[in-house]
Amino acid sequence: MNKNMYVFGGLVITTLISALDSNIMQTASPTIVNTLGGMEYFAWIFAVYMLASTVTVPLYGKLSDMYGRKKLLMISVGLFTVGSILCGIANSMVMLIIFRGIQGLGAGGMIPLSMIIVGDLFTIEKRGKIQAVFSSIWALSSIIGPILGSFFVEELTWRWIFFINIPIGIATILCLIPYKEQREFTKTQIDYKGFFLFAISITLLLLATNVSSPLWYIVFGLLLLIIFLFVEKKEPSPFLPITIFKNKGILMTNLFMMFYSLSFFGTTNFIPLFLQEGKHMSIYKSGLILLSIALGWTFGSTPSGKWIIRFGYKKLFIIGSFTTTLSGLLLFLFIRELSYFQLFAILIVQGFSFGLLFAIGTIASQEFADFEIKGLSTSLQMFLRNIGTSVGVTIMGVIINQTASIALGMKNVFLFALCISVITILISFLIPAKAPDGSHG
């Protein structure tokens, strides 16, 4: 058990690096642009990282089922650390963008593989509590990240936002060394052709959310995705076996989590903006509102493992989706009239739903799958969540930008999220109550 907790420490550090990176970068990026120049490439600092870290998620999951989780996680952390060193010594914007891509290639495996190892090591009851710890790290990083970013920029140099990852990366790898995996992993042929078709199609579709004229990206992305599906059907060892979706539990939980991420999960990106522009609040006070999500998330995630044993998956998905929709309805109806503390309270309820559903979604993706595809199943759900969030946030951004006022824009955003949340309610009734072995896990 001590060894497990030692490994758990490594997973916590891994989560910390990922969480800090995104939050620190947002604070320091204007200074980086002023130093290196190339303002026209500014958006690519974030876009290339997002693309690389999203597209590689299913690949890491697939490879972890073939070669083990430990090796892959150490490689991903090592790649992220090397990418951080290169970013820290970059002397032009183009170099920084390339090195951010390398960083993203490593980041793509860090969170999914951590979750897969948690699924291998800990019982269902404990996994909810562990996911609550990870969620708390993300919440803490949203506060500490900007402060650290400001400190490095003002007191040292922006390069330290990358160099800080070096000791953290080394510490993570040292924590993982004693971990001995108990299962044997089956090595099969790697379907590189399928992966590259998949990667290019998803990259084009994600780029469509970051460019002003997205039509051709969408057309070619969908075309390649269709070709990918035909190729995978004929491939003896496919990168993404289509048969995985014959498993009703995996299919329905994945569909649920994708649509759920598409709906209210993305609205939290715009609430601080609404408070700043619509209510004229300070950046600090508007940012603190997101602590409500973190607080609720902890309450929802911590007992989720015990609740799965007691109530099964289906009831929890139904309760979580209804709770999200009802709290979202309040936001839609009263967003203009709500006081800061009323909004805080509603967001705690929504955070509770996020914590509950993301925890049971992750556990379901592992428990509905056979061990041979547990890594792929877990990473596939995380990939679909990322896709749902990216698309949702893009649509919401367009809705706000095309509305006369930020207050009306937020109402329209909540209306969009409400429409999508109806789909999640319908899907929740189709999720099996129990895992295939007849137990709740």
ZISUL-V132287 format. One record per backbone hydrogen bond with DSSP energy under -0.5 kcal/mol. NH is the residue of the N-H (numbers start at 0). CO is the residue of the C=O. Records with the same first field share a line. If there is no record, write none. Layout:
BEGIN
NH=CO, CO
END
This chain:
BEGIN
4=0
5=1
6=2
7=3
8=4
9=5
10=6
11=7
12=8
13=9
14=10
15=11
16=12
17=13
18=14
19=15
20=16
21=17
22=18
23=19
24=20
25=21
26=22
27=23
28=24
30=27
31=27
32=28
33=29
34=30
35=31
36=32
40=37
41=38
43=40
44=40, 41
45=42
46=42
47=43
49=45
50=46
51=47
52=48
53=49
54=50
55=51
56=53
59=55
60=56
61=57
62=58
63=59
64=60, 61
65=61, 62
66=62
67=63
71=67
72=68
73=69
74=70
75=71
76=72
77=73
78=74
79=75
80=76
81=77
82=78
83=79
84=80
85=81
86=82
87=83
88=84
89=85, 86
95=91
96=92
97=93
98=94
99=95
100=96
101=97
102=98
103=99
104=100
105=101
106=102
107=103
108=105
109=105, 106
110=106
112=108
113=109
114=110
115=111
116=112
117=113
118=114
119=115
120=116
121=117
126=122
127=123
128=124
129=125
130=126
131=127
132=128
133=129
134=130
135=131
136=132
137=133
138=134
139=135
140=136
141=137
142=138, 139
143=139
144=140
146=142
147=143
148=144
149=145
150=146
151=147
152=148
153=149
154=150
155=150, 151
159=156
160=157
161=158
162=158
163=159
164=161
165=162
166=162
167=163
168=164
169=165
170=166
171=167
172=168
173=169
174=170
175=171
176=172
177=173
178=175
180=178
185=64
186=184
187=185
190=188
191=189
194=190
195=191
196=192
197=193
198=194
199=195
200=196
201=197
202=198
203=199
204=200
205=201
206=202
207=203
208=205
209=206
210=206
213=211
217=213
218=214
219=215
220=216
221=217
222=218
223=219
224=220
225=221
226=222
227=223
228=224
229=225
230=226
231=227
232=228
233=229, 230
234=230
237=234
243=240
244=241
245=242
246=243
247=245
250=246
251=247
252=248
253=249
254=250
255=251
256=252
257=253
258=254
259=255
260=256
261=257
262=258, 259
264=259
265=262
266=263
267=263, 264
268=265
269=266
270=266
271=267
273=269
274=270
275=271
276=272
277=273
278=273
280=274
285=281
286=282
287=283
288=284
289=286
290=287
291=288
293=289
294=290
295=291
296=292
297=293
298=294
299=295
300=296
301=297
302=298
303=300
306=302
307=303
308=304
309=305
310=306
311=306, 307
312=432
315=311
316=312
317=313
318=314
319=315
320=316
321=317
322=318
323=319
324=320
325=321
326=322
327=323
328=324
329=325
330=326
331=327
332=328
333=329
334=330
336=333
337=333
342=338
343=339
344=340
345=341
346=342
347=343
348=344
349=345
350=346
351=347
352=348
353=349
354=350
355=351
356=352
357=353
358=354
359=355
360=356
361=357
362=358
363=359
364=360
365=361, 362
366=362
367=363
372=369
373=370
376=372
377=373
378=374
379=375
380=376
381=377
382=378
383=379
384=380
385=381
386=382
387=383
388=384
389=385
390=386
391=387
392=388
393=389
394=390
395=391
396=392
397=393
398=394
399=395
400=396
401=397
402=399
408=404
409=405
410=406
411=407
412=408
413=409
414=410
415=411
416=412
417=413
418=414
419=415
420=416
421=417
422=418, 419
423=419
424=420
425=421
426=422
427=423
428=424, 425
429=426
430=427
434=438
437=434
END
